[in-house]
């Protein structure tokens, strides 16, 4: 499975993540579009870095919430969600084009991602934005979302609007029996390094995760999300890559 990672999330003099250390070890870079993080300079630099390492690029739009890093839900109408998605994806699409880089998918960030998975109205608005963006830009961008037990339902929803999905699993998160991510506030929701690596092995070999109750749950994931916020995280990515792409 391909490894994807959120990058380009620095802003001005504020530094977030170790993009230069991470980029050589991943397959897909989800690059911030300026609303939750990132700016014009960071976007140019991160896209150039992805091009250098031949890494597939996706737009990573979020709520307009620099102060909260896009982790706070903000109520929006359907049209407002379509507008914020279109604005951000169009920005990175245009910058990428000047650099000869192709944007191939979109992965919402933070609270927008969580709301998409939990709220059918938000998900429908995001899918409608993808339909409009693809039509307007003449592209066929895919939408990345969590691989859950409802994956077929989500695929059918997307298909009705002509959108293709990419389904992702998380290397370091505990799953509920329903195939959702366990709330971070619950002890054990973020896996230890040993459990994380075992989960990656299980996903790679069996397409399964072990849930909070010990149940083996099959999920059809195309990609695994990894995090490179610090040097230890980069070392973990190297271990995960060795498992997924020996």
Backbone torsions as a table, in degrees:
resi	resn	phi	psi	omega
1	UNK	NA	148.1	178.5
2	UNK	-75.2	150.3	177.1
3	UNK	-101.9	130.5	175.4
4	UNK	-118.9	150.0	-175.6
5	UNK	-146.5	141.6	177.1
6	UNK	-79.2	122.9	-176.6
7	UNK	-136.9	176.5	179.4
8	UNK	68.5	30.6	-174.4
9	UNK	-103.2	15.3	170.6
10	UNK	-77.3	167.9	-177.8
11	UNK	-155.2	116.7	-177.8
12	UNK	58.4	-126.1	179.6
13	UNK	-88.5	-2.2	-179.9
14	UNK	-84.8	127.1	-174.6
15	UNK	-104.2	130.1	177.4
16	UNK	-131.9	122.0	176.2
17	UNK	80.9	170.8	179.9
18	UNK	-119.4	67.4	-172.2
19	UNK	-56.1	-43.6	-177.3
20	UNK	-66.5	-32.3	179.3
21	UNK	-78.5	-31.4	-176.1
22	UNK	-79.7	-42.6	-168.1
23	UNK	-52.4	-38.8	-178.5
24	UNK	-66.8	-12.7	-171.7
25	UNK	-112.5	7.1	-179.8
26	UNK	-120.9	170.0	-179.6
27	UNK	-108.3	-27.1	-173.6
28	UNK	-137.4	128.2	179.9
29	UNK	-110.9	119.8	176.4
30	UNK	-92.1	105.1	-169.4
31	UNK	-102.0	126.1	-178.1
32	UNK	-58.3	148.5	-173.0
33	UNK	-112.1	10.3	172.0
34	UNK	106.2	-14.9	-178.6
35	UNK	-85.7	-47.3	178.5
36	UNK	-95.2	-22.9	-178.3
37	UNK	-171.2	170.3	179.0
38	UNK	85.2	162.1	173.3
39	UNK	-152.2	-176.6	-174.8
40	UNK	-59.1	-44.7	-178.6
41	UNK	-66.2	-44.7	179.7
42	UNK	-63.1	-40.9	-179.7
43	UNK	-62.4	-47.4	178.1
44	UNK	-58.8	-47.5	-176.3
45	UNK	-65.2	-40.9	-177.9
46	UNK	-70.5	-39.7	175.9
47	UNK	-62.8	-40.4	178.6
48	UNK	-64.5	-38.1	178.5
49	UNK	-65.7	-41.4	177.8
50	UNK	-63.6	-40.0	178.3
51	UNK	-63.0	-42.6	-179.6
52	UNK	-58.7	-38.9	-175.7
53	UNK	-100.3	9.4	176.8
54	UNK	56.6	44.7	-179.4
55	UNK	-99.5	133.8	177.1
56	UNK	-64.0	142.1	-174.0
57	UNK	-117.4	137.0	173.9
58	UNK	-126.4	149.7	174.5
59	UNK	-77.4	142.7	-176.2
60	UNK	-126.7	73.8	-176.9
61	UNK	-83.4	153.2	178.2
62	UNK	-145.0	-176.9	172.8
63	UNK	-64.1	153.6	178.9
64	UNK	-77.3	90.0	-168.9
65	UNK	-154.3	65.3	179.0
66	UNK	-57.8	-44.0	-176.3
67	UNK	-62.6	-37.3	-178.4
68	UNK	-98.6	7.8	180.0
69	UNK	55.5	30.2	175.8
70	UNK	70.1	16.3	-176.4
71	UNK	-98.1	5.1	178.8
72	UNK	-110.4	131.8	177.5
73	UNK	-69.5	135.6	178.1
74	UNK	-126.6	124.4	-177.7
75	UNK	-65.2	130.0	178.4
76	UNK	-136.3	150.1	168.9
77	UNK	-75.3	167.7	177.6
78	UNK	-57.5	-44.8	-177.7
79	UNK	-66.4	-35.6	178.5
80	UNK	-65.3	-37.8	176.4
81	UNK	-65.8	-42.9	177.5
82	UNK	-60.1	-42.1	-178.4
83	UNK	-66.1	-45.8	-177.4
84	UNK	-68.2	-35.0	176.2
85	UNK	-66.3	-47.9	-177.1
86	UNK	-62.6	-42.4	-179.7
87	UNK	-59.7	-49.2	-174.4
88	UNK	-72.3	-44.8	-179.2
89	UNK	-65.3	-39.1	178.8
90	UNK	-63.7	-36.0	-179.8
91	UNK	-63.2	-51.9	-177.7
92	UNK	-71.0	-31.3	176.8
93	UNK	-60.8	-44.3	-179.3
94	UNK	-67.4	-44.1	178.9
95	UNK	-62.2	-45.1	-179.2
96	UNK	-59.8	-39.0	-177.9
97	UNK	-63.0	-37.3	179.4
98	UNK	-66.9	-21.4	-178.7
99	UNK	-99.8	0.3	-178.0
100	UNK	73.4	28.5	179.5
101	UNK	-109.1	139.4	179.6
102	UNK	-98.9	132.4	171.2
103	UNK	-91.9	126.3	-173.6
104	UNK	-115.9	-11.9	-179.3
105	UNK	-157.8	171.9	178.5
106	UNK	-131.0	132.0	173.9
107	UNK	-126.7	108.6	176.5
108	UNK	-58.6	153.9	-175.9
109	UNK	-105.1	147.7	164.6
110	UNK	51.4	-123.3	-176.2
111	UNK	-64.2	-33.1	178.1
112	UNK	-64.7	-40.1	176.8
113	UNK	-63.7	-48.5	-178.8
114	UNK	-62.6	-41.1	178.3
115	UNK	-65.3	-36.8	177.2
116	UNK	-59.9	-40.1	-177.8
117	UNK	-77.0	-28.8	-174.4
118	UNK	-97.3	-22.4	-171.6
119	UNK	-123.7	115.1	-176.8
120	UNK	-62.7	-32.4	-179.6
121	UNK	-69.2	-41.5	177.1
122	UNK	-65.3	-43.2	179.5
123	UNK	-60.9	-42.2	179.7
124	UNK	-64.2	-40.3	178.9
125	UNK	-63.5	-40.7	178.9
126	UNK	-66.2	-41.2	177.2
127	UNK	-63.6	-39.8	177.3
128	UNK	-64.8	-35.8	177.2
129	UNK	-66.3	-38.9	178.1
130	UNK	-63.0	-41.8	177.7
131	UNK	-59.7	-46.0	-178.3
132	UNK	-67.3	-41.8	-179.9
133	UNK	-63.2	-46.8	-179.3
134	UNK	-62.1	-39.7	179.1
135	UNK	-68.5	-45.1	-176.1
136	UNK	-70.4	-37.8	-177.7
137	UNK	-94.0	-4.7	-179.7
138	UNK	67.6	39.0	-177.2
139	UNK	-120.7	179.2	174.7
140	UNK	-135.8	53.4	-179.1
141	UNK	-62.5	137.5	175.6
142	UNK	-90.5	158.7	177.3
143	UNK	-109.0	125.6	178.0
144	UNK	-93.0	131.8	175.6
145	UNK	-147.3	171.0	-175.8
146	UNK	-66.4	134.1	172.5
147	UNK	-76.8	114.3	-179.0
148	UNK	-128.0	-177.6	176.0
149	UNK	-67.2	-14.1	179.9
150	UNK	-99.0	20.9	-174.6
151	UNK	-57.7	-41.6	-178.6
152	UNK	-65.7	-39.4	176.2
153	UNK	-61.3	-44.5	-179.7
154	UNK	-65.1	-38.6	177.8
155	UNK	-63.6	-39.5	178.9
156	UNK	-66.9	-40.4	176.7
157	UNK	-59.9	-44.2	-178.8
158	UNK	-68.0	-40.5	-177.8
159	UNK	-60.7	-35.9	179.9
160	UNK	-61.8	-24.3	179.0
161	UNK	-108.8	12.3	176.1
162	UNK	71.9	27.2	-178.3
163	UNK	-111.3	136.2	177.3
164	UNK	-98.8	142.4	-177.8
165	UNK	-102.4	150.4	164.9
166	UNK	-114.0	127.4	-177.6
167	UNK	-105.4	133.3	-176.5
168	UNK	-120.9	152.2	172.0
169	UNK	-115.0	162.2	178.9
170	UNK	-111.4	130.4	-177.0
171	UNK	-68.6	-36.7	-166.7
172	UNK	-110.1	15.4	-176.3
173	UNK	-118.9	142.2	175.1
174	UNK	-77.8	141.7	-179.5
175	UNK	-103.2	149.1	171.9
176	UNK	-82.3	170.8	178.7
177	UNK	-65.1	-20.2	179.1
178	UNK	-86.9	0.4	178.5
179	UNK	84.5	15.9	176.4
180	UNK	-100.2	167.0	178.6
181	UNK	-79.3	133.7	177.9
182	UNK	-67.0	141.5	-179.7
183	UNK	-56.0	132.6	-177.8
184	UNK	-59.0	-23.2	-178.3
185	UNK	-72.4	-16.3	-179.9
186	UNK	-84.0	133.2	179.9
187	UNK	-60.4	131.0	-179.6
188	UNK	91.2	-1.7	-179.6
189	UNK	-65.7	-33.7	173.9
190	UNK	-99.7	121.4	-172.1
191	UNK	-72.7	150.4	170.2
192	UNK	-67.4	164.9	-179.0
193	UNK	-59.3	-42.5	179.8
194	UNK	-62.5	-45.8	180.0
195	UNK	-67.0	-36.2	178.2
196	UNK	-62.0	-47.6	-178.9
197	UNK	-65.2	-36.7	177.5
198	UNK	-66.1	-38.0	178.0
199	UNK	-64.3	-39.6	178.2
200	UNK	-63.9	-42.2	177.5
201	UNK	-60.4	-44.2	-178.8
202	UNK	-64.9	-39.4	177.2
203	UNK	-66.3	-43.5	-177.4
204	UNK	-67.7	-42.9	-174.1
205	UNK	-87.5	-36.0	-172.3
206	UNK	-121.8	-7.9	-176.3
207	UNK	64.9	34.5	-175.8
208	UNK	-133.5	157.7	168.5
209	UNK	-127.2	155.0	175.1
210	UNK	-96.5	121.8	-174.0
211	UNK	-80.6	-179.5	-178.1
212	UNK	-59.5	-28.1	-179.1
213	UNK	-95.1	1.5	-179.4
214	UNK	91.7	7.5	-179.8
215	UNK	-79.6	139.3	174.4
216	UNK	-84.2	114.5	-176.5
217	UNK	-111.8	125.6	178.1
218	UNK	-84.5	127.1	175.3
219	UNK	-132.2	139.1	-177.4
220	UNK	-95.0	90.0	-177.4
221	UNK	-103.0	139.0	176.1
222	UNK	-90.8	-23.4	-172.6
223	UNK	-152.0	157.2	177.8
224	UNK	-115.7	131.3	177.6
225	UNK	-84.9	130.3	177.9
226	UNK	-125.4	164.9	-177.1
227	UNK	-129.6	134.4	-179.1
228	UNK	-125.5	52.2	-176.2
229	UNK	-77.7	-17.0	-178.6
230	UNK	-150.1	176.5	-175.9
231	UNK	-63.7	-35.8	178.3
232	UNK	-64.8	-39.8	177.9
233	UNK	-62.7	-39.6	178.2
234	UNK	-63.5	-41.1	178.2
235	UNK	-62.4	-37.9	178.3
236	UNK	-66.6	-38.9	178.0
237	UNK	-59.9	-40.8	178.7
238	UNK	-61.9	-39.4	178.4
239	UNK	-67.3	-41.8	-179.8
240	UNK	-65.7	-40.5	179.3
241	UNK	-62.4	-37.6	179.6
242	UNK	-64.0	-32.1	178.8
243	UNK	-75.7	-45.4	-173.8
244	UNK	-79.7	-28.6	-177.0
245	UNK	-137.3	65.9	-176.4
246	UNK	-65.4	NA	NA
